[in-house]
């Protein structure tokens, strides 16, 4: 999460010229993406024999992914070109183009990750606001205790227990684990997607509840809230003003903490529940040294983090009530 000092400097810079600031952030995103490609390429290139064995003849298209006989800079340019043109090669583990493989698995991860993020954020916002308004009362203590318990006891354990129980009763209940061949809307496939979404959603909520409570509490005794109370505004309108004032720091929290947590959690959830999404594909690629697939997934994860950071600044410009957008 961005420190208060960093947020102050960012706000001051945005106020000077918010369009220039967004342009600067886009340039930063492009530069950071370029650095990621350089690091990944040098890592793969330094492997030497593995590079020649896995890349030279295992990529889709009429030409190899890169030619080991070319100068290093030419090999790097060829690799970046393949990334841009989506010519990501052939997965050694699955024997099919990486592009097609990720296109097949990405919707599975998105299907449970999206409701988990939206639901977890909605729950944490509501409960965090209630805890801040009822600070010191039994409802505040109950909400805080619940969030601590959800963080202290990994909810992935519930998923592991469910899988263990399911494996023992699978024939009795005529159940099955996620099966790609059965189709996205198959009954048991939807069941495991809901379970994965609940596990991640409760974890997102547990992480954010305390932060929402703290940030909301900071705005309950400001001049704005005193004016709103003096005007006798309704509860919902009052809550809307308070939450709008906290949306920018909450966006920073989500990018800095929740996004990193989710990237790790996706691997764990899909491994425990045997859901064949992006996390499961990436884990298998790394475990069997499937270099084309592993490098592509690593690059996409890095790109997601970079774009999320830019999205945080877009949210700051769009929703921060202190900024003048008419300049």
N, C-alpha and C positions, 0 to 999 in steps of 0.2 A: 504493500500500500504506500502511496506517495506520502512523504512526510509533510507536516504543516508548512515548513519552510519552502519545500519544493512547490507545494500548491500555491503559496503566496507569490513566488516568482513567476510561476506559470500564468496566474491570473493577471499579474502586472504586465507581462509580455503580451498576453492576448488583448488586454485593454488598449495597448498601444496600436495594434493593427491585427485584428483576429484573422483576416484573410491571409496576411503574410505569415502568421503563425501556423495556420493549417498548411500553407504551402511548404513551410519549413519542415513540418512533421511528415509530409508526403515525401519530401526529398530524403529525410532521415530514414523512412521506411524502405525506400529504394536502396539507399546505401547499406542499411543493415541486411537486407536480403542479399545484396551482392557479397557482403562479408561472409554470410552463411554459406553461399555457394563456394567461395574460395576455401573456407575451412573444410567443408565436406569433401571437396575435390582433393585437397592436399592429404586428407586422411586416407581416402581411397587410393590415391597415387602412391602414398608411402608404403602401402601394403605390398606393392611389388608384384610378386608371383600371383597372388590372389586377384589383383586387378586384371592381369592379363588373362587369367583363366576364366574369370566370371564376367568381365565386361566385353572383351573383344569379340566374342561370338555368341553372346546371349541377349542381344538387343534387337528389337523389332526394326523393320526398315531394311532397305537394301544395303546400307552401309553399317559397319560396326559402330558401337556406341562411341568409342574413341579408338584411334589407332596408336598402339604403344610405340610405334616407330616415329611418330610425329613429335615435334618440339612440345614442351610442357604447355606453353601458352596456347598452342593450337588444340591440344587435347582438352584444355579447360574450356575454350570457346565452343568446341564441339559438344561438350557436356551441357553447358548452359543453353546452347541452342536446342538440345534434345529436351531439356526441362521446359523451355518456352513453348515448343511445338508439341508437347505432351507425348513425345516419343520416349517413354520411360523404360522400354525394354521388356524382356521376358523374365518372369519370375522363375527361379530355379526350383523353388519348392512346389509351386502350383502348375508350372508348365504352361502358363498363359500370359498374355500381355499384362503388364502392371496396370496400365490405364483401365483396361476392362475389369481387372480384379478389384481395384479400388472403387470403380463405379458400381460394382455389385455389392461391395461391403459397406460403403459409406452410408447409404440409406438406412441400414440396420442400426448403425451407431446414432445417426441423427434422430431416428424414430424414438429412441428412449432418452437421448440426451436433451433434446429440446423441451419436452414436458418436464424433465427433471430440473432444468435451469429455471424455466418460467414458474413452475410450481414452488420450487424451493425459494426463489426470490420473493414470490407473493406471500408465502407463509412467513418468511423471516421479516418482511416489511411489516406485516400486520402484527405479529407477536412482538417484534422489537418495539414498535410504536406503543403498543399497549403496556409493555414493561416500562417504557420511559414515562408514560403518563401516570402509571400506578407505582412509581418508584418507592420501594420500601414496603409495599403492601404484599399480601399473600400471593396475588397474581404475578407480581414481579418476581418474587422468590421462586414460584413454581416454574415460570418460563425459563429463568436462568438455570435452575437445577436441571430441567429437561434438556436444555442445550448442552450443559456440561456432560450429562449422561450419554447423550448421543455422540459426543466427541470422545469421551473416555472409553466407551465400549464400542469398538468398530462395528458398524452395522453390516459390514461385509461378513461378519461372523454369522449373522442371521441368514445371509445368502448361502453360506457354506452349509449351515445346518439344514436349510431347506433342500439343497441339492442332495445331501446325505440321506435325508428322509425320502426324497423323491426316488433315489436310486434303489432303495429297499422296497418301495411300494410301486415301482414303475409298471409292473405287469398287472398288479391288482387294479390300478386305476386307469389302465390302458393309456398311460402317458408317454411322452417322449420329450427329448431335449430339442433345442432349436434345430430345424432342418431346412436348409436353404432350398432344397428341391421341392419341399411342400408348399412353397409360396409365402409371400410376406404376410398375408392375412389368414394363414392357417391358425386354428384355435390355440395350439400349444405354443406356436411362435409368438402370438400376441401375449400369451400368459407370461413368457419369459421376458418380453420387452417391458411389460408392466412392472414385473418384479425388479428389473434393472433400473427402471425409472424411479420407483419408490426408494430404492436403496440410495441412489445418487441424490434424489431430491431432498430426502431427510438430512443427508450429509451437508448439502449446500445450505439448507435452512439453519442447521446447527452452527455452521461457521459464521453466518451473517447475522444471526439474531443479536448477539452481543454487540456487534459493531453498529447495527441499526439503533439499538437501545442507547448506546453511548452518543452517537452522532445526533440522534433526535433529542436526547436530553440536553445537549448543548444549545439547542434552539428554542427550548421551552420557556426560557426566562429572558429572551431578547426584547428589544423595543417593539419589534413586529408582533410578537405574540401578545404583548401587553395591549397593543392597539387593537388587535383582533378580539381579545377578550372584552375590551371596553366597548367595542361595537356590537358585542353580543352575537357574533357569527356562530353558525351551527357547527356541530362536531365534525361533520364530514368536510366542510369547507375549511375548518381550522386544520384538520389533519392534512388536507391537500396542500395548504400553504407550508406547513412544517416539512412534509416529505419532499416538496419541490426544492426547498432550501438545502436538503441533504442529498439530493440525487447525484451531484457532481462527486463529492467524496465517496459515495457508495459505488459509483462507477469505477473510481480508482481502486477501491477495495476488490471489486469483482475481478478486474483485470489482473491485479497483482497477486491476489490470494486464491480466489475461487477458481480462476482459469487454470492456474498451476495445479491445484488440487484435482480438478476434473481430468486433466491430462493423465495424471497418475491413476486416478480412480477408474478411468475407462479400461485401462489394462487389467486392473484387479477384478473389476466386475465381470468383464468378458471371460477372464480366465476361470473365475469361480463358477459362474453360471453357464459357461460353455456357449456363450453367444458369439457367433462368428462375425464380429464387426471389425472395424479398423484396428482396435487394440489387439484382438486375437491375431490378425494378420501380421501386424508389426512385431508382436512377440515371437511368432513362429519364424518370421524372416530373420530376426536377430539370433534366435537360438540355433538355426541351421546355417547361418552365414549366407543368407540370400541377399547378396550385395545390391543388386538392382532395386529390389523391393525395399530393403532396409534404408538405403540412401534416399529414395524417393519419399518414404514416409517421414523420415527425419526432417527432410527439407520442408515438407508440407506442415509438420508440427511447428517448426520454427517460423514459417510464414504466417501461420495462424496466430501465434503469439505477437508477432510484429504488427499485423493488421488489427488485432484486438487493442493494442496500445494506441494506434491511430484512432480507432473507433472511440476510445475513451476521451480523446481530445475533441472529437466531433460532438460527443455528448456534452462536454463541457461548454462548447460554444453554443450549442443549440438550446440548452436548458438552463444555463447559469443566468439567473435573473439580474445579476450585476453588470452584465455586458451590454454595451450599446452596439447593436448590429446595423444601425442606420448609417454608420460612418463609411 
